[in-house]
Structure formats: C-alpha cells, structure tokens
Amino acid sequence: MTQHDIAALPSSEHKLTKIFNYKVGFIPIPVYIILVLLVTGIMSVKKMGADLPTMIAILGLGGATCAEIGNRIPYLRKMGGAAIVAAFLPAYLVSVDVIPQSLVEPIILFTKSSHFIYLFVSAVVVGSIFTMDRNLILKGFAKIFLPLFIGSILAFIVGGLVGMVCGLDLKQIMFFISTPVMGGGLGEGTIPLSVGYSEILGIDSGKVLAKLLPVILVANLFAIVICGFLNMVGRRYPHLTGNGQLQITGDSLLSGNNEEVKEAIDVNWVISAGICAITLYLAGVLLHVLFGLPGPVCMLFLAVIFKLSNLIPKPLEQGAKTLFQFFLASVTYPLLFANSVAVTSWSQLVAAFHPSILITIFTTVAMLALVGFLMAKKMGMYPVEAGIVTACHSGLGGTGDIAILSAAERMSLLPFAQISTRIGGAITVMVALLIFAQFG
C-alpha cells in the first residue's frame, strides 16, 4: 500500500495501517512482538514442537530478524547482507548457545524431515520457467555452457597456481579444494566425493568429509559476497546488467515483468501452478530412482519441455508468476535461517580460515565469476547475470544457489543456476574421481 493510499483512509484506520506498515523483515511490528512473546511463553511452559504452524512462526521470526539485521548494516546490505546474515549468523549463535537447544532440536528435526527446500526450489523453478519467453530458454541454456566450461578449467588452473604460490600441495588444491568448491554442493557433490576418495585411499569417509566440508562452506560464503558485489556493479553501471534477464534482448526474462497486471489474480490458477510444481518434483524423484539423474535437474528439464511445447496456458503462467513471487518474498530468509541452524557448522566453517586456503578458495570462486562476466557480451548475455550464474557453480547445492541469488537480487536466474550447480557439479565430481583413481 502506497503512502497516498494510506493517507486516503479514515483517521483510526490510517493510524493502524501506518503501524502495520512498519516491519521487521516481512513481518509487521505488532505481529512480530506478539509472536516473540508467544514463542517465549511456549518455550517456558512446554517442549517446543516441530509441527508445521510452530515452525512457520519460529523460522519466520528467525528469517525476518536476520534479514532486517543484514539490511541495516552499512556496505554489507549492498552486497546481499540479508542473505549473508540469514545464512551464517544463526550457525554462530547456535555454536555459542545463544539459540537454546530446546529451539535448535525442533528446527533440525523439521528441516531434515520436511526437506522443504525442495518445495521452494520446485515453486521457484516452475515459476521462472513457466513465465520465461520460449525463445530465450533454449538460447539461454545453450549460451551458458561455454562460459561455465571455460570458467571451470581456468578456475582449476589459476586456483592451482595461486595455491602453490601460497605453499599448498598441488594434489591438495586440485582434489581437496578446487573440486569440492565446484562439486555441486553437499549431497550431490561433497558426500559422493568423500565416499569415492575414501574407497580409493582406504580410509574412513567421515574423515574425508570433515576435511571437505569447511571448504564448501567458505566457498559458498565467497560466492555470496562476490555475487552481491556484482549486483553493486550492475547498479553502478546499468548497461552491464539485465536486472535479472540473462540474454541481451528487448524482452524481459519474466513475461509481463515490466507491465502491471490489470486483471485480478485468480487464486485457483495459483493453486494449479503449485500442484504443477509438486507434480514435476515427483516426476524428478521417479526419474532419479530409475536412472540416477539428479532429481532437480530432471524437474527443470521437464518444466522446460512443457514450456517449449506450448502446453502452458496464459492463466497458469500468471499463477506460476504469483507463486514465484510469494515464495521469493516469504520463504527465502526462513529457509536460509533453518539451513544455518540445522546444517551449517560454525566450527567447520572456522576450520577453513587458514590464509592460504582462503586465498585459494576465493581465487577459484572469483575466476568462475570473472570468466562468465568477461565472456558474456560475446555470447549475447549481460555480464552481471552471466557472472552470477557461473559463480553458482561454487554454490552449496540448491540452498547455496538460493543464498547467492538472494544476495545478488537475481532469484529469477535460479533455473540457469541449477544447471551451473547440478550439471557442472556432477561433471566435476565424475572427472575428479576418475583422475584421482589413476593418480591419487
């Protein structure tokens, strides 16, 4: 609601609306205060449950608070401070017991049992693909592969050279820094990598995983900061960015992105879009079981096939766009908060804070972004968007992509980021294990 609309309201309603217009993150202050009091009260009289309504309240409070803090810190807010704070501050607070175990345990239980990140990814991917221009889809996916391939090769080479200058062993750099950085995240990259390494070396996979985890956590942090910086570059030099549009064309990435939707939103089409997202997710799960292909990638390709086949009616596209906007506005920061509490280990993150390792990781991630940025114009893409997509190759899986794109304010690039992370990561892990088996 605009200030003009508020001013036109009756006096009492005007005051109430004005009060509710002040928010912590996305939660109106009166509701925020009541929620804090209720959660505190429940924690004092009974064990906190991991049921859906309770978790919506807790994760909403945590995500909104972190987003507000990140948006209030000078300089950091311009580099995606909200996403950085939501992705890492909760892990630190858990490590120093500021967030009590009575709250941590239900969050972990809910996050790991519900896997609601897949619901988020499904809604965002379907919302992005269904509202894309058909002609942009094939061109965009085809164009991003070359910068991604060249960027990966140069990231290995330059990262290796910088690491050796810093005194690191080449084998350590190649297989225990560069490969996990570009491995596609934890479940799809680092864990299979640790199992493969352990079988080749004849040691426990848990020890290998403990060595790789800090590397991918730090790499994801650097990717968030670098892509937040690219967002700043786009603001400073508008000709370098498409503001979420990957390819240089006259069209918007999201159809209708620059036009006001005049007709009322039909909630039934929003529901239909949500069911479509779930259907495609389950199809991806089945294809993963049958053929071993990454489920999110299968879901993505199925959505693309439906779009290219002209099987998506216009009202469903509009419903998908509304679904996309809803999840983007209301679920991003609660998701990052939950993942930080349940998955991110602060001690493992700190373990990678050795200067030589940090410099090598940063060089690897920066090289990915730089190659995408520099090659973009020749490939008919915007430099800022191309740099962000190639940098997602160093993301921590789906959660990492969400954090990176949130910091860059480019969530509409998630379908391209998924290709960068999932496909790029799978190829990296496969090639690395083949080479390590021969020379490791």
C-alpha positions in Angstrom: 0.0 0.0 0.0 1.4 3.4 -1.0 1.6 6.5 1.2 -1.1 8.1 -0.9 -3.5 5.1 -0.3 -2.7 5.3 3.5 -3.5 9.0 3.6 -6.9 8.4 2.0 -8.0 6.1 4.8 -10.2 7.2 7.8 -8.1 8.6 10.7 -8.2 5.5 13.0 -7.7 3.1 10.1 -4.9 5.3 8.8 -3.0 5.1 12.1 -3.4 1.3 12.3 -2.3 0.8 8.7 0.7 3.1 9.3 1.7 1.0 12.3 1.4 -2.3 10.4 3.4 -0.7 7.5 6.5 -0.8 9.8 8.0 -4.2 9.6 10.9 -6.4 10.8 11.9 -8.1 7.6 8.5 -9.1 6.2 6.6 -9.2 9.5 4.5 -6.2 10.7 5.9 -5.0 14.1 2.8 -5.6 16.1 2.6 -9.2 14.9 6.4 -9.6 15.4 6.2 -8.5 19.0 3.2 -10.8 19.7 5.0 -13.8 18.0 8.1 -13.2 20.1 6.1 -13.2 23.3 4.1 -16.3 22.3 7.2 -18.3 21.4 9.0 -17.3 24.6 5.9 -18.2 26.6 5.5 -21.6 25.0 9.2 -22.4 25.5 8.9 -21.6 29.2 6.0 -23.9 29.9 6.4 -26.8 27.4 8.7 -28.5 24.9 8.7 -26.8 21.6 7.1 -28.9 18.9 8.3 -29.4 15.3 4.8 -29.1 13.8 4.3 -27.0 10.8 2.4 -24.0 12.3 5.0 -23.7 15.1 7.9 -23.9 12.7 6.4 -21.3 10.4 6.3 -19.0 13.4 9.9 -19.7 14.6 11.5 -19.8 11.1 9.6 -16.7 10.1 10.8 -14.8 13.2 14.4 -16.0 12.7 14.5 -15.3 9.0 12.8 -11.9 9.3 15.1 -10.8 12.1 18.3 -11.9 10.2 17.1 -10.2 7.0 16.4 -7.0 9.0 19.9 -7.0 10.6 21.5 -7.7 7.2 19.6 -4.8 5.6 20.7 -2.4 8.4 24.4 -3.0 8.2 26.1 -0.3 6.1 28.0 -1.6 3.0 27.1 -5.2 3.8 23.5 -4.6 2.9 24.6 -3.6 -0.6 26.3 -7.0 -1.1 23.3 -9.1 0.0 23.7 -8.6 3.7 20.2 -10.0 4.4 21.2 -13.4 2.8 24.7 -13.4 4.3 23.3 -12.8 7.9 20.5 -15.3 7.5 22.9 -18.0 6.1 25.7 -17.7 8.7 24.7 -15.8 11.8 22.3 -18.5 13.2 25.1 -21.1 12.9 27.3 -18.9 15.1 24.5 -18.2 17.6 24.0 -22.0 17.9 27.7 -22.5 18.5 27.7 -20.1 21.4 24.4 -21.3 22.8 22.6 -18.1 22.2 19.9 -20.1 20.4 18.9 -22.7 23.0 18.9 -26.4 22.3 15.2 -26.5 23.1 14.8 -24.4 19.9 17.6 -25.9 17.9 16.3 -29.5 18.1 12.8 -29.0 16.7 14.3 -26.8 13.9 16.8 -29.6 13.0 14.0 -32.2 13.1 11.6 -30.2 11.0 14.3 -29.1 8.4 15.7 -32.6 7.9 12.4 -34.4 7.9 10.3 -32.0 5.8 13.0 -31.1 3.2 11.0 -28.0 2.5 13.9 -26.7 0.4 12.6 -28.9 -2.4 9.2 -27.2 -2.2 10.9 -23.9 -2.5 13.1 -24.9 -5.4 10.1 -26.5 -7.2 8.0 -23.3 -6.8 10.8 -21.0 -7.9 12.0 -23.2 -10.9 8.4 -23.7 -12.2 7.6 -20.1 -11.6 10.7 -19.0 -13.5 10.4 -21.4 -16.4 6.7 -21.1 -17.0 6.9 -17.3 -17.2 10.0 -17.2 -19.4 9.9 -16.3 -23.1 10.1 -19.6 -25.0 12.8 -18.3 -27.4 15.0 -17.3 -24.5 15.0 -20.6 -22.8 17.0 -22.7 -25.3 19.3 -19.8 -26.2 20.0 -19.1 -22.5 20.8 -22.7 -21.6 23.0 -23.2 -24.7 24.9 -20.0 -24.2 25.8 -20.5 -20.5 27.5 -23.8 -21.1 30.7 -22.4 -22.8 31.4 -19.8 -20.1 30.8 -22.4 -17.5 33.1 -24.9 -19.1 35.9 -22.4 -19.7 35.4 -20.9 -16.3 35.8 -24.2 -14.6 39.0 -25.0 -16.5 40.6 -21.6 -15.7 39.4 -21.8 -12.1 41.3 -25.1 -11.7 44.4 -23.7 -13.4 44.5 -20.2 -11.7 43.4 -21.6 -8.4 46.1 -24.2 -8.5 48.8 -21.7 -9.4 47.7 -19.3 -6.6 47.5 -22.2 -4.1 51.1 -23.4 -5.0 52.4 -19.8 -4.6 50.7 -19.8 -1.1 52.6 -23.0 -0.3 49.9 -25.6 -0.8 50.5 -29.0 -2.4 49.0 -29.3 -6.0 47.2 -32.5 -5.2 45.6 -30.9 -2.1 44.5 -27.9 -4.2 43.1 -29.9 -7.1 41.2 -32.6 -5.2 40.5 -31.2 -1.8 39.9 -27.5 -2.6 39.0 -26.8 -6.2 37.0 -30.0 -6.8 34.7 -29.7 -3.8 34.3 -26.0 -4.5 32.8 -26.9 -7.9 31.3 -30.2 -6.9 27.7 -29.0 -6.7 27.0 -28.9 -3.0 26.9 -31.3 -0.1 24.5 -34.2 -1.1 25.2 -34.2 -4.8 28.9 -33.3 -4.7 30.9 -33.4 -1.5 29.4 -36.6 0.0 29.8 -38.7 -3.1 33.3 -37.2 -3.5 34.2 -38.2 0.1 33.0 -41.7 -0.4 34.9 -42.0 -3.7 38.1 -40.6 -2.1 37.8 -42.9 0.9 37.4 -46.0 -1.2 40.5 -45.1 -3.3 42.6 -44.1 -0.3 41.2 -46.9 2.0 40.3 -44.5 4.9 37.0 -43.6 6.6 34.7 -41.4 4.5 33.8 -39.4 7.6 37.3 -38.1 8.0 37.4 -37.1 4.3 34.1 -35.4 4.6 35.2 -33.4 7.7 38.1 -32.1 5.5 35.9 -31.1 2.6 33.0 -29.5 4.5 34.8 -26.3 5.6 36.0 -25.7 2.0 32.5 -25.8 0.5 31.0 -23.6 3.3 33.7 -20.9 2.8 33.3 -21.2 -1.0 29.6 -20.6 -0.7 30.3 -17.5 1.5 32.7 -16.1 -1.0 30.2 -16.7 -3.8 27.5 -14.8 -1.9 29.9 -11.9 -1.4 31.1 -11.8 -5.0 27.6 -12.0 -6.4 26.5 -9.3 -4.0 29.4 -7.2 -5.4 28.3 -8.0 -9.0 24.8 -6.7 -8.0 26.5 -3.4 -6.9 28.4 -3.3 -10.2 25.1 -3.6 -12.0 23.6 -0.7 -10.1 26.7 1.5 -10.7 26.9 0.5 -14.4 23.3 -0.2 -15.7 24.5 -1.2 -19.2 26.2 -4.3 -17.7 23.0 -5.8 -16.3 19.7 -7.0 -17.5 18.3 -6.8 -13.9 17.6 -10.5 -13.8 17.5 -11.1 -17.6 20.3 -13.2 -18.8 20.3 -12.6 -22.5 20.6 -9.2 -24.3 17.2 -8.9 -26.0 14.3 -6.5 -25.9 12.2 -8.9 -23.9 12.1 -9.3 -20.1 13.1 -12.6 -18.6 9.8 -12.9 -16.8 6.9 -12.3 -19.2 5.0 -9.3 -18.1 7.8 -8.2 -15.8 7.6 -4.6 -16.8 3.9 -4.4 -17.1 1.2 -4.1 -14.4 -1.1 -7.0 -14.2 -4.5 -5.4 -14.6 -6.8 -8.4 -14.1 -7.4 -9.8 -10.7 -5.3 -12.8 -9.7 -7.3 -16.0 -9.8 -6.2 -18.0 -6.7 -7.3 -21.2 -8.5 -4.6 -20.7 -11.1 -2.0 -20.1 -8.3 -3.1 -23.4 -6.7 -2.8 -25.1 -10.1 0.7 -23.8 -10.5 1.6 -25.1 -7.1 0.3 -28.6 -7.9 2.2 -28.5 -11.2 5.4 -27.7 -9.3 4.8 -30.7 -6.9 3.9 -32.9 -9.9 7.2 -32.1 -11.7 9.1 -32.6 -8.5 7.7 -36.1 -8.0 8.5 -36.8 -11.7 12.1 -35.8 -11.0 12.2 -38.1 -7.9 11.0 -41.0 -10.0 13.5 -40.3 -12.8 16.2 -40.1 -10.2 15.3 -43.5 -8.8 15.0 -45.1 -12.3 18.1 -43.6 -14.0 20.2 -42.0 -11.3 19.9 -38.5 -12.8 19.7 -35.6 -10.3 16.0 -35.0 -9.4 16.1 -31.2 -9.5 17.7 -31.3 -13.0 15.0 -33.7 -14.2 12.3 -31.4 -12.8 13.9 -28.5 -14.5 14.1 -30.1 -17.9 10.5 -31.4 -17.7 9.4 -27.8 -17.0 11.4 -26.6 -20.0 9.8 -29.3 -22.2 6.3 -28.3 -21.2 7.1 -24.7 -21.8 8.7 -25.2 -25.2 5.8 -27.5 -26.3 3.3 -24.6 -25.7 1.4 -26.7 -23.1 1.2 -23.9 -20.5 -1.9 -21.7 -20.8 -1.6 -18.0 -20.1 -3.6 -18.1 -16.8 -1.3 -20.8 -15.5 1.7 -18.7 -16.4 0.3 -15.9 -14.3 -0.5 -18.2 -11.5 3.1 -19.5 -11.6 4.4 -16.0 -11.5 2.4 -15.2 -8.4 3.6 -18.5 -6.8 7.2 -17.5 -7.6 6.8 -14.0 -6.1 5.1 -15.5 -2.9 7.9 -18.0 -2.2 10.6 -15.4 -3.0 9.1 -12.8 -0.6 8.1 -15.1 2.3 10.2 -18.3 2.3 13.8 -17.3 1.2 15.0 -16.0 4.6 13.2 -18.5 6.8 14.8 -21.3 4.6 18.3 -19.8 5.0 17.8 -19.4 8.7 16.6 -23.1 9.1 19.5 -24.4 7.0 22.0 -22.3 9.0 20.7 -23.7 12.3 20.3 -27.3 11.1 23.1 -27.9 8.6 25.8 -25.2 8.8 28.5 -26.0 11.3 30.3 -22.9 12.6 33.3 -24.9 13.9 33.8 -26.5 10.5 33.5 -23.1 8.8 36.2 -21.6 11.1 38.4 -24.6 10.5 38.9 -23.4 6.9 40.1 -20.0 7.9 43.8 -20.6 7.1 45.0 -17.7 4.9 46.5 -19.9 2.1 43.3 -22.0 1.9 41.1 -18.9 2.0 43.1 -17.2 -0.8 42.9 -20.4 -3.0 39.2 -20.8 -2.5 38.5 -17.1 -3.2 40.6 -17.2 -6.4 38.7 -20.3 -7.6 35.3 -18.7 -7.0 36.3 -15.3 -8.3 37.7 -16.9 -11.5 34.3 -18.6 -12.2 32.5 -15.3 -11.9 35.1 -13.4 -13.8 35.1 -15.7 -16.9 31.3 -15.5 -17.0 31.4 -11.7 -16.7 34.1 -11.3 -19.4 32.6 -13.8 -21.9 29.1 -12.6 -21.6 29.0 -9.9 -24.3 30.4 -12.2 -27.0 27.8 -14.8 -26.0 24.9 -12.3 -26.2 24.4 -12.2 -22.4 24.6 -9.5 -19.7 27.9 -9.6 -17.9 26.5 -9.3 -14.4 23.9 -12.1 -14.8 26.4 -14.4 -16.6 29.0 -13.8 -13.9 26.4 -14.7 -11.2 25.3 -17.8 -12.9 28.8 -19.2 -13.4 29.7 -18.3 -9.8 26.8 -20.5 -8.7 29.0 -23.4 -9.9 30.6 -23.0 -6.5 27.3 -22.9 -4.6 26.3 -25.2 -1.8 23.7 -27.1 -3.9 20.1 -25.7 -4.0 20.5 -23.9 -0.7 23.7 -22.2 -1.9 22.1 -21.1 -5.1 19.2 -19.5 -3.2 21.6 -17.7 -0.9 23.8 -16.5 -3.8 20.9 -15.3 -5.9 19.2 -13.7 -3.0 22.3 -11.7 -2.2 22.5 -10.8 -5.9 18.8 -10.0 -6.1 18.5 -12.2 -9.1 16.3 -15.2 -8.0 14.8 -15.4 -11.5 18.2 -16.9 -12.6 17.6 -20.0 -10.5 16.9 -22.3 -13.5 20.3 -21.3 -15.0 22.0 -21.6 -11.6 20.6 -25.1 -11.2 22.3 -26.1 -14.4 25.5 -24.5 -13.3 25.4 -26.2 -9.9 23.9 -29.6 -10.6 25.2 -30.4 -14.1 28.5 -28.6 -13.6 29.0 -30.2 -10.2 28.2 -33.7 -11.4 30.7 -33.5 -14.3 33.3 -32.1 -11.9 32.9 -34.9 -9.4 32.9 -37.6 -12.1 36.0 -36.4 -13.8 37.8 -35.8 -10.5 37.2 -39.3 -9.2 38.4 -40.8 -12.5 41.6 -38.8 -12.3 42.1 -39.4 -8.6 41.7 -43.2 -9.1 44.5 -43.1 -11.6 46.9 -40.7 -9.9 45.7 -40.3 -6.3 
